[in-house]
Structure formats: C-alpha cells, structure tokens
Amino acid sequence: MNPLDYLLEPLAYDFMQRALVVTVVASAVCALLSCWLILIGWSLMGDAVSHAVLPGVVLAYIAGVPFAIGALIFGVGAVFLIGAVRDTTKLKEDAAIGVVFTTLLAFGVVLISVTPSQTDLSHILFGNLLGLSIADVGQIVVLAALAGAVLILKRRDLTLFAFDPTHAHAMGLSPRRLSALLLGVLALTVVVALQAVGVVLVVAMLITPGATAFLLSRRMSHMLVLAPVLSVAAALVGIYVSYWANTSSGGMVVLCQGILFTLVYLFAPRRGLLATRIALQRRKHALMQESSPGF
Amino acid sequence: MSAIDVAGITVRYGDLVALDKASISVADSRVTGLVGVNGSGKSTLFKSILGLLTPESGTVLVRGMTPAAARRAGVLAYMPQNEGVDWDFPVSVGDVVMMGRYGSQGFTRRVRAIDRTAVAEALARVELDTASSRQIGELSGGQRKRVFIARAIAQGATTLLLDEPFAGVDRRSEATITALLRSLSAGGASILVSTHNLDSLTALCDEVFLWNRRTIAHGTPDAVLTTHNLARAFGDTRGDARGDTHGTTSDEATR
C-alpha cells in the first residue's frame, strides 16, 4: 500500500471527515484556553466544570434543546456552588470542588441510567467522534469559533488577570468580570470538546496542551501559538492511529497528547528533565575541576 | 489637595479589628512611609485605598475621587510584594511594563506607537532598557522591583502604593530604587511605601506614619523613629496582631 493511502483512505468516509474537523477545532480551542487555566492554577476548576456539565447535557437531551444550553447552565451553576461552599465553610477550595463536581457527575450518571436510549447518552461520557451528525459538527464549529474569538480578542486582559489581578483592579479593570468571562468560555469549550472525547477525558484537552507549551516557552504569546499547533498535531495523529489500530478514538487522542507531553517533559531544550540534568552535571563537573588539587 | 485622604475607617475580619477608626493623609509630591509590624493593618489599608475592600465606616478619597473613580482615571498604581508575584509566569519585562498601558488602550488592548514609546521611556528611566525581552524570573531582586516601578511610570500613575519595596533587595539596588522614587516624587508623584524595615527610611521618606491599626505617630522620619515611639509600635506587637485585648502595653493608642 502507498504510504499516502494511510492518510487518504480514512478521508473517503464522511464520518472520518467529520471526526477530523471536530478534533482539530476542539483541540485548538481547548489548547488556547488551557494556557490560562494552567497559569492561574485553575486546572482543577477545568476538571470540575467539565464533569459537572453532564446532568445539564442529559437534561438538554431529554428536553430536546441544544446540549450547549444545558451544559452552560450547569457549568456556571457548578462554579457558583463551588464558590458558595468555599466561602461559607472553612473547607479548602479543592474539597469544595471535589464535593460539587462528583455529586453533579453522579447526578448525570443516574439521569443517564433512567433515560431511555442509553447507548446514545453514554457517548457523552466517552465521546463519540465517529458518530457525529452534520448538525453536531455545525454546532461545535460555531461554539468553538465563538470561544476562540473571545479568547483571542481579550487575550491581553486575560493574561493580565492571570498574572496580576490586583494591578488589573487598580487600573479600573474588573478581575471579577474577567474571571466570569473565562469561566463562561470554559463552559462553552467543554461543550465543544465533550462531543469529541467525552466528559471523562475533556479535562485532558484543557490542561495537557498548555502544560506542554509552558515547558517549551517563556513567552505567553508563543505559548498561545504552540499549544494549539501541538495539540492539533497530537490529535490528528491520535485519530489516524485509532482508525488503523481500531481503538477508541477519544482515548487515543488524549493518549497522544499525554505522550507528546512526556516527550517534551523529557527532551525540552531548557526546562526538560534531560536538559536540566545535563546542566546540573556540567556545573558539578566544573566545580570538581576547580576544587581538584593541582588545579 | 492631598493625594490620599483616609478618614476614620474601620475594617474587621470577623472578630479581628484590622483597622480601628484609622486616618491617614498622604501629601502631594512626597514619599510617605507606612511603618508597622506584620499584622498591623498595612495591607488592609492598601486594600481599602485600592477599593479591594469597603470599610464598614469612614471615607477614602484618592485625589478627591472615590477609589473606583480613581482607578478608572488611571491615577493609582500598586507594586505587589515578592510573594504576590508568580516569577515563572511566561511574560517578559517589556510585557509587564506594557500592562501599565492597558487602561488607556482600546477593547483588545492593541499596542499603538505611543504605547511602545511610553514603555521604552519607562524602561530607560529605571535602567532596564536592555532587559526588555527577558523573562521576569531571570532578573535580580532589585531589578524585579524596578520592573513594577516602570509599569507605574508607563501607566502615568500619580499615586503609587508600594508594598515592601526593599524585601529581597541588596544594598546597592536599594540605593538605586531610593534615588528613583525620590526623582519620581520630585516630578510630582505621591508615593506611599509600606515597610517593616526601618533602615533606609530616612533616605527615602519625607514623612513617616508609624502604624498599628491606626496612626501611632506621624512626622519626619527622625522625629517619628524615636525609641519611645518604636516601643509603642513594635513593643507588644504579637498580641495586637492577633487582636489580643490583654496586651501588656500601656498605651491607649494601640487599643
């Protein structure tokens, strides 16, 4: 078989074309958002929101309205609940997050179990890249474009908010409004990504690309390019491997993101494990030379 | 008109009284020191001036405006403590100084030529023009402080709040920063410096407020920093910091 056929053959199928479009779009917008999430320290918040939307999605399915509406309501609701539990008790934030999102996730799982046509809804948990309709794809692309546009237009404010919220406040910007904006985009992005990889794995798309880019760059402006590019590349590799190896597509996409992170973690030029070890050895060596007798 | 006018504000955190009918007036074109131990309410005073919290009583005016109006007018700048900054954050020195310009820029904060000039001038003023593209964590303690001063300059702020500007700074940088702040105030800026470090106050400040939940003493550094006053401010501090009403100091001002 011609090597090019490995790339072209899957494209003959409509379902693969749709899967590729959605994967590229979802991984790009998730990767953009992940840059801020990891810098603010909101990785766990991303985890929480992505799981907490499940009951909203199921209820939207039952009511026959777009998934995005249910997800948005429950995503924002989860954030409020977490804030309320944290502020009105002496619990630490991670405990508040843990209690709220697992309860909502469980509520969603229970709802799925009592709703007819279970096969369809279990896709929300693990994604259904290969079973997307044209309407699904349209909805995903529109929402992703909206989320991406907001992130790109407000990128400077969001970075200032992540870096120094007090200064943002002192200059007349509203950190509260910026954090609400970011959380809104987070809920939107979760809707986009959960149809690709499912509720369980969305959080990987929301953390790993930003973490990978952070290890490679010391400038936010570079991270915001690197993260989507690397994330899309890893996702495409994941889709193709899943096609030829006949594995779960969402699972393989996330696995490829993780493998890419591992490679960067080990071999990144400055912050990689290997580079820092070598630099350490060199320093030690230089020190030994200096202190050796007869030198 | 004074730059900052705080009149009789009280702030409580639960049972703890952080500021007790506190008043302070920061004069125009001067460097004013705010001296007190940790827990004496210095940070709470800063937060009240910035409008990060609203006192339960009393008023705060910045250049005659409410804190919210002052923020919108862009007259306020704040320099955080070392611990308040993520030094691994992927921003360069130039990026941070550019953040001072956001208040006057459009919706997407598009960088204009005037912004570039302002940032370059601010960096030159603090002698960091060659460090513009370096990541902030690569700088020394004193250089890090100067980045935030440059940000205030680029912003065009006239009222600066500096939180512990000499923490983690070596002697030489301290002298550089002192000279820089003196020249800024000579140019019209009002600077309020919070510190628990008594060295260098005489060189830096025109006047000093000795602070423990309210003003204990006020005047020129030499007049205020007497053994007697310091004992009043620093003597039974631990009890006061905890809001302990059974402290051993006999002074009513700390009550």
Interface residues (C-beta under 8 A of the other chain):
Chain A: L39 L153 K154 R156 D157 T159 L160 A162 F163 D164 T166 H167 A168 H169 A170 M171 G172 L173 F214 S217 R218 R219 M220 H222 M223
Chain B: L50 G51 L52 R71 R72 A73 G74 L76 A77 Y78 P80 G84 V85 D86 F89 P90 V91 S92 D95 V96 M99 G100 Y102 G103 F107 T108 R109 Q135 R151 Q155 L161
